[in-house]
Amino acid sequence: MQEIGFVGLGNMGMPMARNLAAAGYKLSVFNRSREKAERLAAETGVTVVSRPSDLGKPGGVVISMLADDAALEQVVKGPEGLSEGPAGIVHVSMSTVSPEISRRIGEIHTGRGDRYVSAPVFGRPEAAASRKLWICQSGDPSAAGQIRPILETLGQGIFDFGADPGAANIVKLAANFVIGAAIESMAEALALVEKNGIDRVRVMEMLSSTLFDCPIYKNYGSRIAAQKYDEVGFALPLGLKDIQLVQAASVAARVPMPFAAIVRDRLLATLAKGRGQLDWTAFALGVSDDAGLTH
């Protein structure tokens, strides 16, 4: 079975790495907090390395699942990063990052004789654990065949958006914007029904089983209706990071996106109120605040 290097064992990376190990891949892992890597090694027998440069092997695959642009750049360009390891690797970045950083990292890899693919995912940690992620990819076409069985181990569907390594990142940001806008609209609608004495949970159950019968309205909608925000699948500060990336991409493309500003301001206000430890859906509390429904 093919060997894989894996860097980033956060809420998403940990279940993804577990699934690869369970599928029989020989995994070498790196994480800034070595404790997490050691715990995974005790559970699955993966090999823990001390620096990202130890993950790559000529012709081999390295997967990264990191928080932001800075973390990705550090893992590739920083001291003891992938660029200081063996050349000829396939680097698959599954993080939600800007298209600009993907293109820059792609150029670095191409200059070394590597291949680079962006493959951000759609789904929360529970979807990662159950191999139900949706994956969009773009980048070096020659790597697609090699990485496809790996991606199929992690998700339920793969969508290719061409050779531009930034394209998949644009798709991911566009989707996260749609989710953010849906959270805002659900929060506003549920505040309206609640102010009229109607059970918000029952209303959301009706909407998500009829007109809006899809995962975002079912999963996110149930959280918003019940106002259960303390089970963190996607941290609120990361939601703000993503919406800011959406705004940067919209400015670069000269595409006005006024709803993105509304979502950003909700996220900022939620952080300002000391709610940063909650799931990103908690910005829906701002709607309840404005309606006089929170205490």
C-alpha positions as a Markdown table, in Angstrom:
| # | Residue | x | y | z |
|---|---|---|---|---|
| 1 | Met | 0.0 | 0.0 | 0.0 |
| 2 | Gln | 1.2 | 3.5 | -0.9 |
| 3 | Glu | 3.0 | 5.6 | 1.8 |
| 4 | Ile | 1.5 | 9.0 | 2.6 |
| 5 | Gly | 2.8 | 11.9 | 4.6 |
| 6 | Phe | 0.1 | 13.9 | 6.5 |
| 7 | Val | 0.5 | 17.2 | 8.2 |
| 8 | Gly | -2.2 | 18.9 | 10.4 |
| 9 | Leu | -4.1 | 16.9 | 13.0 |
| 10 | Gly | -6.9 | 19.4 | 13.9 |
| 11 | Asn | -10.6 | 18.8 | 14.1 |
| 12 | Met | -10.7 | 17.7 | 10.4 |
| 13 | Gly | -7.2 | 16.3 | 9.9 |
| 14 | Met | -7.3 | 13.8 | 12.8 |
| 15 | Pro | -10.3 | 11.8 | 11.5 |
| 16 | Met | -9.0 | 12.0 | 7.9 |
| 17 | Ala | -5.7 | 10.6 | 9.0 |
| 18 | Arg | -7.4 | 7.9 | 11.0 |
| 19 | Asn | -9.4 | 6.9 | 7.9 |
| 20 | Leu | -6.3 | 6.7 | 5.7 |
| 21 | Ala | -4.6 | 4.5 | 8.3 |
| 22 | Ala | -7.7 | 2.3 | 8.6 |
| 23 | Ala | -7.7 | 1.9 | 4.8 |
| 24 | Gly | -4.2 | 0.4 | 5.0 |
| 25 | Tyr | -2.1 | 3.3 | 3.9 |
| 26 | Lys | 1.3 | 3.6 | 5.6 |
| 27 | Leu | 1.2 | 7.0 | 7.2 |
| 28 | Ser | 3.9 | 9.4 | 8.5 |
| 29 | Val | 2.4 | 12.3 | 10.3 |
| 30 | Phe | 3.6 | 15.7 | 11.6 |
| 31 | Asn | 1.7 | 18.1 | 13.8 |
| 32 | Arg | 2.9 | 21.2 | 15.6 |
| 33 | Ser | 1.5 | 19.8 | 18.8 |
| 34 | Arg | 3.3 | 16.5 | 18.9 |
| 35 | Glu | 1.0 | 15.2 | 21.6 |
| 36 | Lys | -1.8 | 14.8 | 19.0 |
| 37 | Ala | 0.5 | 12.9 | 16.7 |
| 38 | Glu | 1.7 | 10.6 | 19.4 |
| 39 | Arg | -1.9 | 9.9 | 20.4 |
| 40 | Leu | -2.7 | 8.9 | 16.8 |
| 41 | Ala | 0.4 | 6.7 | 16.7 |
| 42 | Ala | -0.7 | 4.9 | 19.8 |
| 43 | Glu | -4.2 | 4.3 | 18.2 |
| 44 | Thr | -3.2 | 3.3 | 14.7 |
| 45 | Gly | 0.6 | 2.7 | 14.5 |
| 46 | Val | 1.3 | 5.6 | 12.2 |
| 47 | Thr | 4.9 | 7.0 | 12.3 |
| 48 | Val | 5.5 | 10.4 | 13.9 |
| 49 | Val | 8.1 | 12.7 | 12.3 |
| 50 | Ser | 9.7 | 15.8 | 13.8 |
| 51 | Arg | 9.5 | 18.1 | 10.8 |
| 52 | Pro | 7.5 | 18.4 | 7.6 |
| 53 | Ser | 10.6 | 17.8 | 5.5 |
| 54 | Asp | 10.7 | 14.2 | 6.7 |
| 55 | Leu | 7.2 | 13.5 | 5.2 |
| 56 | Gly | 8.1 | 13.6 | 1.5 |
| 57 | Lys | 9.5 | 10.9 | -0.7 |
| 58 | Pro | 10.2 | 11.1 | -4.4 |
| 59 | Gly | 7.0 | 10.2 | -6.2 |
| 60 | Gly | 5.1 | 10.1 | -2.9 |
| 61 | Val | 2.1 | 12.0 | -1.7 |
| 62 | Val | 2.0 | 14.5 | 1.2 |
| 63 | Ile | -1.4 | 15.8 | 2.4 |
| 64 | Ser | -1.8 | 19.0 | 4.4 |
| 65 | Met | -4.9 | 20.0 | 6.4 |
| 66 | Leu | -4.0 | 23.3 | 7.9 |
| 67 | Ala | -5.8 | 26.3 | 9.4 |
| 68 | Asp | -4.9 | 29.2 | 7.1 |
| 69 | Asp | -2.5 | 30.7 | 4.5 |
| 70 | Ala | 0.3 | 31.3 | 7.1 |
| 71 | Ala | 0.3 | 27.7 | 8.3 |
| 72 | Leu | 0.4 | 26.4 | 4.8 |
| 73 | Glu | 3.2 | 28.7 | 3.8 |
| 74 | Gln | 5.2 | 27.7 | 6.9 |
| 75 | Val | 4.8 | 24.0 | 6.2 |
| 76 | Val | 6.1 | 24.5 | 2.6 |
| 77 | Lys | 8.6 | 27.4 | 2.8 |
| 78 | Gly | 9.5 | 27.6 | 6.5 |
| 79 | Pro | 12.6 | 26.0 | 8.1 |
| 80 | Glu | 12.4 | 22.2 | 7.8 |
| 81 | Gly | 9.4 | 22.6 | 5.5 |
| 82 | Leu | 8.5 | 20.5 | 2.6 |
| 83 | Ser | 10.7 | 22.5 | 0.2 |
| 84 | Glu | 13.7 | 21.4 | 2.2 |
| 85 | Gly | 12.8 | 17.7 | 1.8 |
| 86 | Pro | 13.1 | 15.4 | -1.2 |
| 87 | Ala | 11.9 | 16.7 | -4.5 |
| 88 | Gly | 9.4 | 14.9 | -6.8 |
| 89 | Ile | 6.5 | 14.8 | -4.3 |
| 90 | Val | 2.8 | 15.3 | -4.9 |
| 91 | His | 1.5 | 17.8 | -2.3 |
| 92 | Val | -2.2 | 17.8 | -1.8 |
| 93 | Ser | -3.4 | 20.8 | 0.1 |
| 94 | Met | -6.9 | 20.1 | 1.6 |
| 95 | Ser | -7.1 | 23.4 | 3.6 |
| 96 | Thr | -9.4 | 26.3 | 3.1 |
| 97 | Val | -6.9 | 28.9 | 2.0 |
| 98 | Ser | -6.7 | 31.8 | -0.5 |
| 99 | Pro | -6.3 | 31.1 | -4.2 |
| 100 | Glu | -3.2 | 33.4 | -4.2 |
| 101 | Ile | -1.4 | 31.2 | -1.7 |
| 102 | Ser | -2.2 | 28.1 | -3.6 |
| 103 | Arg | -0.8 | 29.6 | -6.8 |
| 104 | Arg | 2.4 | 30.7 | -5.0 |
| 105 | Ile | 2.8 | 27.3 | -3.4 |
| 106 | Gly | 2.1 | 25.6 | -6.7 |
| 107 | Glu | 4.9 | 27.7 | -8.3 |
| 108 | Ile | 7.3 | 26.7 | -5.6 |
| 109 | His | 6.5 | 23.0 | -6.0 |
| 110 | Thr | 6.8 | 23.2 | -9.8 |
| 111 | Gly | 10.2 | 24.8 | -9.6 |
| 112 | Arg | 11.4 | 21.9 | -7.5 |
| 113 | Gly | 10.0 | 19.2 | -9.8 |
| 114 | Asp | 7.0 | 18.5 | -7.5 |
| 115 | Arg | 3.3 | 18.4 | -8.4 |
| 116 | Tyr | 0.7 | 20.4 | -6.4 |
| 117 | Val | -3.0 | 19.9 | -6.1 |
| 118 | Ser | -5.6 | 22.0 | -4.2 |
| 119 | Ala | -8.3 | 19.7 | -2.8 |
| 120 | Pro | -10.4 | 21.6 | -0.2 |
| 121 | Val | -13.2 | 19.7 | 1.4 |
| 122 | Phe | -16.9 | 20.3 | 2.3 |
| 123 | Gly | -18.1 | 18.8 | 5.5 |
| 124 | Arg | -17.7 | 19.0 | 9.3 |
| 125 | Pro | -15.6 | 16.7 | 11.5 |
| 126 | Glu | -18.4 | 14.1 | 11.7 |
| 127 | Ala | -18.5 | 14.0 | 7.9 |
| 128 | Ala | -14.7 | 13.5 | 7.8 |
| 129 | Ala | -15.0 | 10.7 | 10.4 |
| 130 | Ser | -17.6 | 8.9 | 8.3 |
| 131 | Arg | -15.8 | 9.5 | 5.0 |
| 132 | Lys | -18.7 | 11.6 | 3.7 |
| 133 | Leu | -16.7 | 14.7 | 2.6 |
| 134 | Trp | -17.2 | 16.3 | -0.7 |
| 135 | Ile | -13.9 | 17.3 | -2.4 |
| 136 | Cys | -13.2 | 19.8 | -5.1 |
| 137 | Gln | -9.7 | 19.7 | -6.7 |
| 138 | Ser | -7.6 | 21.7 | -9.1 |
| 139 | Gly | -3.9 | 21.7 | -10.0 |
| 140 | Asp | -1.5 | 19.5 | -11.8 |
| 141 | Pro | -3.5 | 17.2 | -14.0 |
| 142 | Ser | -0.9 | 14.5 | -14.1 |
| 143 | Ala | -1.3 | 13.9 | -10.3 |
| 144 | Ala | -5.1 | 13.3 | -10.5 |
| 145 | Gly | -4.9 | 9.6 | -11.2 |
| 146 | Gln | -2.4 | 9.0 | -8.4 |
| 147 | Ile | -4.3 | 10.8 | -5.7 |
| 148 | Arg | -7.8 | 9.8 | -6.7 |
| 149 | Pro | -7.9 | 6.5 | -4.7 |
| 150 | Ile | -6.6 | 8.4 | -1.7 |
| 151 | Leu | -9.3 | 11.1 | -2.0 |
| 152 | Glu | -12.0 | 8.4 | -2.5 |
| 153 | Thr | -10.9 | 7.0 | 0.9 |
| 154 | Leu | -11.7 | 10.3 | 2.5 |
| 155 | Gly | -14.9 | 11.4 | 0.7 |
| 156 | Gln | -18.0 | 10.5 | -1.2 |
| 157 | Gly | -17.4 | 12.6 | -4.3 |
| 158 | Ile | -14.6 | 14.5 | -6.2 |
| 159 | Phe | -15.1 | 17.4 | -8.5 |
| 160 | Asp | -12.3 | 18.6 | -10.7 |
| 161 | Phe | -12.0 | 22.3 | -11.7 |
| 162 | Gly | -9.0 | 22.3 | -14.0 |
| 163 | Ala | -5.3 | 23.0 | -13.9 |
| 164 | Asp | -5.3 | 26.4 | -12.0 |
| 165 | Pro | -4.4 | 25.5 | -8.4 |
| 166 | Gly | -6.4 | 28.4 | -7.1 |
| 167 | Ala | -9.6 | 27.4 | -8.8 |
| 168 | Ala | -10.7 | 24.8 | -6.2 |
| 169 | Asn | -10.0 | 27.4 | -3.5 |
| 170 | Ile | -12.4 | 29.9 | -5.2 |
| 171 | Val | -15.1 | 27.2 | -5.3 |
| 172 | Lys | -14.6 | 26.4 | -1.6 |
| 173 | Leu | -14.8 | 30.1 | -0.6 |
| 174 | Ala | -17.9 | 30.6 | -2.8 |
| 175 | Ala | -19.5 | 27.6 | -1.0 |
| 176 | Asn | -18.6 | 28.9 | 2.4 |
| 177 | Phe | -20.1 | 32.3 | 1.5 |
| 178 | Val | -23.4 | 30.5 | 0.6 |
| 179 | Ile | -23.4 | 28.7 | 3.9 |
| 180 | Gly | -22.7 | 31.9 | 5.8 |
| 181 | Ala | -25.6 | 33.6 | 4.0 |
| 182 | Ala | -27.8 | 30.6 | 4.7 |
| 183 | Ile | -27.0 | 30.9 | 8.4 |
| 184 | Glu | -27.9 | 34.6 | 8.5 |
| 185 | Ser | -31.2 | 34.0 | 6.6 |
| 186 | Met | -32.2 | 31.0 | 8.8 |
| 187 | Ala | -31.4 | 33.0 | 11.9 |
| 188 | Glu | -33.5 | 36.0 | 10.7 |
| 189 | Ala | -36.5 | 33.7 | 9.8 |
| 190 | Leu | -36.4 | 31.8 | 13.1 |
| 191 | Ala | -36.2 | 35.1 | 15.1 |
| 192 | Leu | -39.3 | 36.2 | 13.2 |
| 193 | Val | -41.3 | 33.1 | 14.0 |
| 194 | Glu | -40.1 | 33.1 | 17.6 |
| 195 | Lys | -41.2 | 36.8 | 18.1 |
| 196 | Asn | -44.6 | 35.7 | 16.9 |
| 197 | Gly | -44.9 | 32.9 | 19.5 |
| 198 | Ile | -44.1 | 30.0 | 17.2 |
| 199 | Asp | -41.8 | 27.2 | 18.1 |
| 200 | Arg | -38.6 | 27.8 | 16.1 |
| 201 | Val | -37.5 | 24.2 | 16.3 |
| 202 | Arg | -40.7 | 22.9 | 14.8 |
| 203 | Val | -40.6 | 25.5 | 12.0 |
| 204 | Met | -37.0 | 24.5 | 11.1 |
| 205 | Glu | -38.0 | 20.8 | 11.1 |
| 206 | Met | -40.8 | 21.6 | 8.6 |
| 207 | Leu | -38.6 | 23.8 | 6.4 |
| 208 | Ser | -35.7 | 21.4 | 6.3 |
| 209 | Ser | -37.9 | 18.4 | 5.4 |
| 210 | Thr | -39.8 | 20.2 | 2.6 |
| 211 | Leu | -38.6 | 23.3 | 0.8 |
| 212 | Phe | -35.0 | 23.2 | 2.0 |
| 213 | Asp | -34.4 | 19.4 | 2.3 |
| 214 | Cys | -30.6 | 19.5 | 2.1 |
| 215 | Pro | -27.7 | 19.0 | 4.5 |
| 216 | Ile | -27.0 | 22.7 | 5.2 |
| 217 | Tyr | -30.5 | 23.4 | 6.2 |
| 218 | Lys | -30.9 | 20.1 | 8.1 |
| 219 | Asn | -27.6 | 20.2 | 10.0 |
| 220 | Tyr | -26.9 | 23.9 | 10.4 |
| 221 | Gly | -30.6 | 24.7 | 10.7 |
| 222 | Ser | -31.1 | 22.3 | 13.6 |
| 223 | Arg | -28.2 | 23.9 | 15.5 |
| 224 | Ile | -29.6 | 27.4 | 14.9 |
| 225 | Ala | -33.1 | 26.5 | 15.8 |
| 226 | Ala | -32.1 | 24.9 | 19.1 |
| 227 | Gln | -29.3 | 27.4 | 19.6 |
| 228 | Lys | -26.8 | 24.7 | 20.3 |
| 229 | Tyr | -23.5 | 26.3 | 19.5 |
| 230 | Asp | -21.1 | 24.8 | 22.0 |
| 231 | Glu | -20.3 | 21.7 | 20.0 |
| 232 | Val | -17.6 | 23.2 | 17.8 |
| 233 | Gly | -17.1 | 21.6 | 14.5 |
| 234 | Phe | -15.8 | 24.7 | 12.8 |
| 235 | Ala | -14.5 | 27.4 | 15.1 |
| 236 | Leu | -16.0 | 30.9 | 14.8 |
| 237 | Pro | -12.6 | 32.6 | 14.2 |
| 238 | Leu | -12.0 | 30.3 | 11.3 |
| 239 | Gly | -15.4 | 31.3 | 9.9 |
| 240 | Leu | -14.3 | 34.9 | 10.0 |
| 241 | Lys | -11.1 | 34.0 | 8.3 |
| 242 | Asp | -13.0 | 32.4 | 5.5 |
| 243 | Ile | -15.4 | 35.2 | 4.9 |
| 244 | Gln | -12.5 | 37.7 | 4.8 |
| 245 | Leu | -10.9 | 35.5 | 2.2 |
| 246 | Val | -14.2 | 35.6 | 0.3 |
| 247 | Gln | -14.1 | 39.4 | 0.4 |
| 248 | Ala | -10.5 | 39.6 | -0.7 |
| 249 | Ala | -11.4 | 37.3 | -3.7 |
| 250 | Ser | -14.4 | 39.5 | -4.5 |
| 251 | Val | -12.3 | 42.6 | -4.5 |
| 252 | Ala | -9.6 | 41.0 | -6.7 |
| 253 | Ala | -12.3 | 39.9 | -9.2 |
| 254 | Arg | -14.3 | 43.2 | -8.8 |
| 255 | Val | -17.5 | 41.3 | -7.8 |
| 256 | Pro | -19.6 | 43.2 | -5.3 |
| 257 | Met | -20.8 | 40.8 | -2.5 |
| 258 | Pro | -22.8 | 42.9 | 0.0 |
| 259 | Phe | -24.1 | 39.8 | 1.9 |
| 260 | Ala | -20.5 | 38.8 | 2.7 |
| 261 | Ala | -20.1 | 42.1 | 4.6 |
| 262 | Ile | -23.2 | 41.3 | 6.6 |
| 263 | Val | -21.8 | 37.9 | 7.6 |
| 264 | Arg | -18.4 | 39.3 | 8.3 |
| 265 | Asp | -19.9 | 42.0 | 10.6 |
| 266 | Arg | -22.0 | 39.3 | 12.4 |
| 267 | Leu | -18.9 | 37.3 | 13.0 |
| 268 | Leu | -16.9 | 40.3 | 14.2 |
| 269 | Ala | -19.7 | 41.3 | 16.6 |
| 270 | Thr | -19.9 | 37.7 | 18.0 |
| 271 | Leu | -16.2 | 37.7 | 18.7 |
| 272 | Ala | -16.5 | 41.2 | 20.3 |
| 273 | Lys | -19.1 | 39.8 | 22.7 |
| 274 | Gly | -16.7 | 37.1 | 23.9 |
| 275 | Arg | -18.3 | 34.2 | 22.0 |
| 276 | Gly | -15.2 | 33.2 | 20.1 |
| 277 | Gln | -15.1 | 29.7 | 21.7 |
| 278 | Leu | -18.4 | 28.7 | 20.0 |
| 279 | Asp | -19.1 | 27.1 | 16.6 |
| 280 | Trp | -19.2 | 29.6 | 13.7 |
| 281 | Thr | -23.0 | 29.1 | 13.5 |
| 282 | Ala | -23.1 | 31.1 | 16.8 |
| 283 | Phe | -23.1 | 34.4 | 14.8 |
| 284 | Ala | -26.8 | 33.6 | 14.5 |
| 285 | Leu | -27.0 | 34.8 | 18.1 |
| 286 | Gly | -26.5 | 38.3 | 16.8 |
| 287 | Val | -29.9 | 38.2 | 15.1 |
| 288 | Ser | -31.5 | 37.1 | 18.3 |
| 289 | Asp | -29.7 | 39.9 | 20.2 |
| 290 | Asp | -31.1 | 42.5 | 17.7 |
| 291 | Ala | -34.6 | 41.0 | 18.1 |
| 292 | Gly | -34.4 | 41.2 | 21.9 |
| 293 | Leu | -34.5 | 37.4 | 22.2 |
| 294 | Thr | -31.3 | 36.8 | 24.2 |
| 295 | His | -30.7 | 37.6 | 27.8 |
